[in-house]
Amino acid sequence: MPFQIASSEQKCATCTRWTGSRRATQGNKVVEVESPSARGPCSERTKANTPVSANQHCSKYERWSTLRV
């Protein structure tokens, strides 16, 4: 069963810079990832595409444009 993160949470999976595998569901109000420890590259320039957890957050957060709050 996939792990769900609400679009209102400032987590990497809901950030435009996180490029891991994810899917917007429930009218784009929820993001589903494989697990809370799912990892994907972050395109934020200081991270240089370093894989980070979907459940992390950082000060460079920018909401994924697909999502509605």
C-alpha angles and dihedrals in degrees: 000000000000123000114245128214121187114240089235092065117094096227129137092254090061094045124100090225095059110091101183125122110289142143131209112226141168095046092319091298095112134046119211122206130172094257141336088265094050109136132209139164118276114218094202104126097237091053093053094210093307112167111251133180119267088230096056127095135198142187092261093064118149119176116249105253092227091068132088122205 
